[in-house]
Amino acid sequence: MNTKKILVVLLSVYVVACSVLIYKSGVFKTSNAKDINAQSGIFSLAAEADIPATKPQETLQAPASAVSSAKTDFSIISAEPKQVVLGSIASKAQGNDFLLELKLTSKGAAITTASLRDYDNRDAKNPEPMKIIYPAPNAAYSMASGRLLLYDYGQAIPLNKLNWQLVNEDKQPDGSQTAVFQAAVTKNSQDALLLRKTYTLAPDSYMLTCDISIDNLTDGAVSSGMEIYGPVGIAREGSRADMRKVTTAFLDSQNKVTTTKLDMRKLTKEPKPQAELLPKKGQAGEFMWAAIASKYFVAIARPVPQNESDLACKWIAGKSSIYYPGAAEDNSESNIGVFFKTSSAIIPPQQSKKYSFQIYLGPKDKKLFDNNKLYNKLGFVEAIDFQACFGNIFRPLSFFILEVMGWMQDNLWPHNYGIVIIIFVLIVRILLHPITKKSQVSMMKMSKLGPKAEEIKKKYANNKGEQQKQMMALYKEHGASPVLGCLPMLLQMPIWIALYSAIYASIDLRGAAFLPFWITDLSAPDSLFALPAAVENLPFIGNFLGTSFNLLPILLGASMFAQQKLMPSSASAANSQAAQQQKMMMWMMPIMMLVFLYRAPSGLNLYIMSSTIGGVFEQYVIRKHIREKEQAEAFGKVPVTAKTGGKLKKKKPKPPFKFS
């Protein structure tokens, strides 16, 4: 394969990789603040009317083992609507130790919103604490009870529209806060079942607990089950791609956590009224937890096993953990959620059945997941996704880069991630310098071999095999290699892709500033100033530019053009076709990178631009060294051999007399 073909193949691979990254990041997809922060999306559930004060019952097909009985009238009282708040979003400086603020409603005894103390919504005009979950329109709230299933009677009592009674709101000695809701079910005007739901939120934790109990107050056993909504309506983050996903974790036979994931693109392309969250095809596993995640945050619901030593849950009914995608009626963004159904259980008379959930509502932070024993054991780190091509094959490298950058951020003054990225560039450049130097030397030799290469092509024009053989012999004789010239770029490509993924999804870089007046968020475009609305509405141009003028990608394109100008020619000037191709490449690469990276995170642009500028200086130094070396060789002062390695050697003086 000749040089031109090698370059074309390598460039094609590079372009395809970048194109996949940019397509997946949604560079040409418009989005506005309403789309990002809207409380949008519905679940494809049959809408239920508000529950009346008495006799809210539905027909339920009893299992084969159920005992038939005469018709029974069940009643349930709907209490006054109440709201309660657990935790706080006041700053730590104000004495608040809570990381979350939960707003609870008596309707379904559920969570309406959850806000984070230490993260804001990144809205410069109206900054507010970040709300990780919202109520989804026309659907139950997060952790709302669905239907109480009474198999013996073939009936189901819907609880999600019922106003439960708030019976207790208290602060515990350990500083945690609790809220207790209850609902009483009567049978033929007699007390039958008492339902209690207790939320507990502890300080300095993103984890809360939700305990549900069903007390059987009758003199006979009751066969029952319950439907429970998991997290619902996670807020979208980012203006480019919708990275929201439904993730389900399973424990396989080797006690390894495996996950299945379904993103919003698949959900909106193939909407289904219900889809079971099961292990991957060909795999088996026991259910552990289910989650809905955005770009930086995740809401995980873990049914707690009744045996504390177990990791997998036995009381969730098989194939019952399902998601409900659906477009909102107002045509805004779709939303997602999780739904659980318990296995049927027989509750003896005057006894209780208890269910417990642990709910994590917080950032997708690998350090947090690794350092917390429970999170580590449950494999919460599997909820972290990177926006990279080729699946997640660069995931380990992305994590490694984040570890290195995190250490540098914590230990190097001035504790600025922008400075960390520049230092990271310097480290990569130093590590790759020997290869870069060899690459430059090889390309200079290739340039000088241009005329001889053209002679070989003409001489063996009708014999491609011999032509390739002679070309390779020529390169070998002079120590040149067409592949070596592209090696630095090939070695940096995985780093670029992994860094792109790391910066794009790292919670550490979310909102991290480089300069106070420019590049104020390394996870977003640099946004020097906002564009007029007229520009945003222009076809294609508006989609490309987005809502702001970004200077950093333009500076990146200029630095890449300067680097291309300094690149040694790979063909003789006499070869007009090759010269024209090289000239096109000199313009095409900067323009292509400008288009691909215009709306990319500024941290990635800062890395590539710093690397490019560093490459310009490195090329200048290397080319100066090569010129000096060539001048020295021309005067016969430097014998270039493999043994000398290019070092200067003084010639030994000849003796005045020669003895025979």
N, C-alpha and C positions, 0 to 999 in steps of 0.2 A: 504494500500500500504506500503510495507516494505521500509527500508532505502535505500537499493540498488536501488530499482526501482525509488524512488524519486530522487536520485542523477542522475540516468541515464536520467530521463525525463528532469530535470533541465539543465543538461549538453547538452542534445540534443537541447533544445530550444536555449541555448547560442550559440552552434556551428552553428545552422541554421541562427540565427540572424547575427553572424559574417560573415558567408559565403555569405549571401545576400549582406551585406555591401561591402565585398571585391569584389564580382562579379560585383556589380554595379560600383565600383570604377575602374575596369579594371586592377587589379593587374597583370594579366598574359597577358595583351595586350601591345605589343611593340609600341613605337612611337618615332619618331626622330624629330629633330629640324625642318626639312623640313615640316613634317606633322603639327607641331604646328603652325608655322608661315607662312606656304605657302599661297599664294594668290590663293586658290583653290576653285573648285566648280563651277558648271554652273547652269543655270536655264533652265528648260525644255520648252523653248519658241522657236517657229520657228525662225530661224536665218533670220535677215533682211539684205539685202545688204545696203551698204552705200548709203545715200540719194543723188540723183543727184541734181544739182543746180535748176532744174525746174521740175514741174509736178510730185511730189512724191505723188501719190494717190492710195488708195486701195478701193475695193468694200466693202460697209458697208450696211447691211440689215437695212432698215429704219423701225422704229416702225410703228404700224398701224395708228397712228395719224399723221404721217408725210405727208406732201404735196408733191406729185410727181412733178418733174420738168425736164426740158430738161437738157441734159448733159452739165456740166459746167467744164471749165478748171481751176484748182487751181495751183498756183505756189508759191514756197517759195525759198528764196535765202539762201544758206549756206555760212556763213561768214568765215573769217580766224580763224583757231583754236587758242584759247587763254587759258592761265592758270592764276589763281589768287589765292592768299593766304589770308585768314582772320585769325586773331588771331596770336598766337605765342607759341612756346614751350620753349622759353627762360625762365630761372629760375626767380622766384619772386625777388630774390636778385638783378637781373639785371634790375629790374623795370618793369617787365612784369606782368600785372594783368589778362591776359587771361588764362583760364584753358584749352583751346582747340586751336588746329591749324587745320584749314580746308583748304584742297586743292580742288579748284573748277576747272571744265573744261567747256569750251563752248560747248562741245559735249553733247547734251541733257540738257545743263545748270544744271549740276549735281555735286555731291560731289564725288571725287575720293577716298580720304583718310581723316581720322580724327585721329589726334594724341593727346595724353593727356600729359599735362605739368608735372603732379605730379606722374606719374607712368611710370616705364620703362618695358622693355620686359624680365627682369630677365635673360638676357644672360650675364654670367660673362665674356666671351671672347669679346663680342661685344655689350655692353649695349647701347640701344637706347630708345627714348621715345616710349611708348606703342601706337601702331596703333590699334585703336578699330575696324575700318572697312576698308575693302579693296575693290577694284573693283573685281567682279566675272568674270572670263573669259567668253567670248561669251555672255555676258548679259549686260543690262543697268547698269549704275552706280547708287549709292544711290541718291534718290530724282530726278532722271531723268524723264522728261516727256515721256510718251509712245506715244499714238496716240491721235490726236485731232479728235473727232468724230463729223461729220457733218451729222446729221440725215436727214435733209431736202433734201440733195443731195445724200444720200446713200453712202457717201465716208468717208474714214479715212486717215488722214495725219500723217504718222509716224514722230515723233519729236526726238526720242532718239538717232538717228544717225546724226541728224542735228547739225552743228556748229552754235549755237546762237551767236548773236552779243553782245559783252561786251560793254555796253554803259556807265557804271558808276562804279567807285570804290572809296569809300569815307569813311571818318571818321566823325562820328556824334559828336555833342557837349557833349553828355553824355559819350563819350569814345567808344561807339560801332562802329563796322565797317560794311559796307554794300557793296554788289556787285550786280549789276543789269544787267540782260541779257534780250534781246528781239529778237523776230522773227516776220517778217511781212509776212502775207499770202495775195496773190492777187487772184482775181477772174476775169478771162477774162481781164487780164492786169490792173485791177483796184484794189486799196487798199480795202481789205475786212476785215481782222482781224489783230489786233496787239496783240501779246502775250508778256507778261512781267513777269519775275521771279526775285524776290528780296530776297537775303539772308542777314540776319542781325545777327551778333554775338556780344553779350555784354560781358564786362569784368566780371570776378568772377562768371561765370555761365557755366554750362554744357548744357544749353538749347539755341538753336538757332531757328530762325523763317524762314520759307520759304513761301513767299506770291506770289501767281500766279493770274494774271488778264488776261481776254480775252476781248479786246475792239472790239465792233462791229462798223466798220466804214462804213457799207452799209446803204442804206435807207430802208431796210427791216429787219424783225426779223430773228434771226438765232437760230435754235434748235441745241444745241451742248452738248458735254460732253468731258471728258478727262480721259485718263489713266495715272497714276502716280506711279512710283516705290517708295516704301518706303525704309527703310534701307536694304542694300544688303551686303553679304559677311563678316560676323563678324569673327574676328580671333579667333582661338581655343586657349584655355589656359590649360596647364597641360598635363602631359605625360601619365596619367592613363586613365581617363574616358573622353569621349566627352560629356560635359554638355551643349552643345549648344541646345537651344530650340526656338521654335516659340510660342509666347504668345499673346493671344488676350483678351482684357478686355471689359466687357459689364456692363451696368448699369441695374440692375433688377428692378422689380416693387417696391421694398422696398428701392430703392436708395442705394443699396449695390453693391460694385464692385465685380464681379465674373470673373473668367478667365478660358480659355481653353488653354492647353499646349500640345505641341507635340515635343518630343525630337528627336535627330538625329538618335537614334537606330531605332525608328519606321519609320522615314522617309526613311532610307536606306533599311529597311526590306521590306517595302511596298511602293516603289516609285510610285507616281502618277503624271501625267502631270500637274494637278492642283487640289487643295483641298481647299474647302471653310473653312474659319475659322469662325465657328459658335458657339453659346452658347452650353453648354453641353446638352446632350439629356434630354428631359423633362424640360428644363429650357428656359425661354424667357429673352431677354435683348436687349438693344439698344447699338450699337457699340460705344466704347470710344477711344481705342487706340490699336495698334499692335506693337509688339516688337520682335527683335531677340536678344538672350542673350547667353553669354558664361559663364564660371565658375564665373568670377568676374565682368564682364562688361555687359552693356545692351545698345541697341540702340532702342529707343521708338519713334514712329511717332504718333502724335495725331492730327487728323483733327480738327481744331478749329471750334466749332459751331458758326453759324452766330448770334445767340442770346447769349450774354456773360453770362447770368445766367444759361445756359444749360451746362450739363456735357457730355451728349451724342451728337453724331454728326448725323445730319439729311441728309447731302448732299452726304454721301457715299452711293453708290448704294447697295441695298440689296444683300447679299451673294457675294460681290465683293472683300472683303479683303481675299486674298488667298496667299498661300506659294508655292514656286516652288523648290522642292528638286531635286537633280540630281548629279550623279557622274561626276567628271571632266574627260575630254578626256585623261589626262595623268595618270589616275587611282589614283590620290591623293585623299585626303579627300573631301567628299561632302561639299556643303555649302548651306546656306539658305537665304531667303529674303522674303520681303513682297510686295504686289502689290495692288494698290487701283484703283477703278473706280468710277468716280463721277456719280451722278444721272443726267439724261438729264435735261437741263435747257434752257429756251427760253430767249435769250438776245435781248431786244428791240433795234431798230436802234439808233446808236450814243450813246449807253450805254455800261456798262461793267458788267462782272461777275467776282467775286473775290473768290478765295479759299486761305485758310491759314493753314499752318501746324506748329506745335511746335515739335521740334525734340530734344530729350534728348540723349546725347552721353556721358556716363560716368560710374562711378562705381556703383555697386549694394550696396549702403550704406544706411542702415536703419536709421541711425541718420540724414543723409541728407534728406531722403524721409520724415521723421517725422517732421523735423524742418522747411521744406519749405511748406508753406500753399498750394500752387498749387499742388506740388507733393503728399502731403498728401491727398488732396481732390480727386485727380485723382487715388489714390490707386497704385502708382508706387511701393510701398513695395511688392505688389503681384508678382513682377518680380523676387524677391529673392527666390531661391530654395536651399534646403539642400539635400545633397547626403545621404539620410537615408533610411533604410528599413521601411516597414509598412507605405508607403506613407509619409505624412508630419505630422503624429500624434505627433512627438516630436518637431515640429516647434516652439510652444510657449516656450518650455523648452530651445531650442537652442537660441532663441532670449533673454530669461532671462539670460542665461549664458553669452551671449555676452554683455548684459547690465552690468552685475556685473563685468566682466573682463575689460570692457571699463572704468568703473568708477575707478577700481583699477589702471589701466594703467595711467589714468589722474592724480590721486591723491596720489599715493604711489611712493616714490623714490625707485629705479632709473629709473622708467618709462620703464620697460623692460617686454615684454609680457611673456618671459620665466620665470622670477621671479613671475609674476602674476599667471602663471599656477601652479607653485609650492606652492604659498600661497593658491591658490584655493584648491589644494589637501589637505593642512593642515586644511582648514575650513571644507571640506567634511569629513575628518577623525575625527575631533573633534565632528561634529554633529552626526556621526555614531558610535562614541566610545561606548556609552552605549549598543547599539545593538551588536556591535562587541564583547564586553566583555561577554555579555550573550551568544553569539554564541560560544565563546571559552569554557566557562564553560560547556555549554550543550554538546559540542563535547568531552570534557574530561570525562564527566559522561557517555556518550555513549560508550566511549572506555572501561570504567570499567564494563559496563553492557554487554560487549561482551559475556562472558561465560554464563551468565543467558539467554541471547537472544538465544544462540545456543541450550541451553537445551529446551527452549520453542519450537524452530523450530523442534527439534527431537521428542518432546513429541506430538506435534500436526501436524506432517508432513502430515497426511491424512485429516486434517480439516483446510483448509486455513482461513475460517472465524473465527474460534476460535483462530487460531494462531495469526491473526491480532489483535483480541480483547485482548489477553493476552500480546502481545507486547506493545500495547498502554497503557495498565494498568501498565506495568512495567516502561515504560518511564514516565508516569504521577506520579507514586509513588516516583520516584527519581528526578523528576523535570527536565527531559531531553526531548529534542525535535529534531527529525531528520531534520525538516524543518528549525528550528532556526539556525542550523549550516550553512545553505546556504543563510540566509537572507541578510547578508551584501553584498554578490555578487549580489543578486537579486535587492537590492536597488541601487547598483552602476551601474547596466546595463543600465537603462534609461539615467543616467548621462553620461556614456561612449558614448552611441549612439548619444545623443544630442550634446555632446562635439565634437565627431567625425564630425558630420554634421556642427557644428558651425566653427570649425577650418578649415574644408575642403572648406567651401564656404565663409568665412569671409574676406572681403576686408581689414580689419584692420590687419590681420595676414599675408597678402600677402607681402612677403619680409621682415617681421619683424624678426630681429636677436635676438638670445639668447646670443651667444658668438661670438666675432669677427673672431675667427679662426675655429669654428665648430658650427654647427646648426645655420647657417646664414640666414635661411628662415624657420620659423616655419610652414609654409603651404606646405612645400615640404620635401622629405626625407633628412636626415642630410648629406649624401654624403661626407664621409670623404676623399675619393679620387676616381678618375675616373677609371673604369675597362678597361682593354685592349679590343680592338675590337674583338679579338679571343674569349673572354669569352662571349661577347654580342651575338655572332653568334651561341653559343652552343644551341642545342634543349632543350627546357624546362628550363634548368638552366639559359640560357641567358634571357628568358622571365621573370623568377622569379627575378633574380638579377638586371635586367635593365642595366643602364649605370654606376652605381656607387656602391662602397662598403659602406654600411650603418652600422655604429657601434651601434647606439642607440638601434635598435631592438634586437641585440645580448645581450647587457647589460640588456635589459628588460627581455629576456628569462632567463638569469642567475639569476636575482633578483626573478623571479617567481619560479625558481627551489628552491632557498633558502627559499622562503616562503612556498612552498609545504613541504620541509623537516621539517619545524617547526610546520606544522599543526598537531594537535593531532590526533592519530589514531581513526578511527570510529569503529574498530572491534578488537577483541582479536588477539594476535599474533598466537594463536593456530588455528585460522581459516585461513588456508593457502590460500584458494581461495580469501577471502576478502583482505588478506594482499597482494596477487599478484595483485589484481585489484587496490589497493591503490598505489602500486609501479608503475604500468603502468600509473596511473593518474599523478603521480609525474613527470614523463618524458613527458607524452603526452601533458599536458597543456602548458608548456613552448615552446615545439616544435611547437604546433599548433599556439600559439600566435606569434612566430617568423615568421612562414609562412604567417599568415594573415596580419601581421603588418610590414613586411620588407620594403615595399615601401609606407607605410602610411605616412601622414604628421608627421614631427618630433615633432610638438606641441602635437599631440595625444600620440605619444610614450613617450614623456617627462612626460605627465600627468600620464599615466598608470605606467610607471617605478617609478615615484616619489610616487605614491600611493602604489605600491608594496613594495618599500623600507620602506616607512612609516609603512606599514602593518607588515613588518618583525620586526621592532623595537617595534611596538605595541603588536605583539604576544609575543615577548620576555618578555616585562614588564608584560603582563597579565598572562603568564604561570609562571613567577617568583612569582607573587602574589598568584596564585593558589597553587603552591608548598608550600609556606610559610603558607598559610591557612590550607593546609592538614597536615603539620607538627604540627601546633598549635592544630588542632583537635585531632591528634594522642596522644598528651600529655594531652588532656582534658582541654585545656585552652580556647577553643572557642566553645561554644554551638551553632551550626548552626541551627537556627530556623527562621521561617518567621518573628517572632517578633523582634529578635535581628538584623536581616539583616546582620549577619556576623560580627558585631562589637565586639570588645573585652570587656568582663565584668569581673570585679573582684568578686571572690567568697566571700560571707558574712561569717565572722568567726562565729563558733558555740559558743553559750553561755556556760560558765563553769558549770553552774547548770541548771537543767531543773525542772521547777515547775509544779506539776500536779494539 
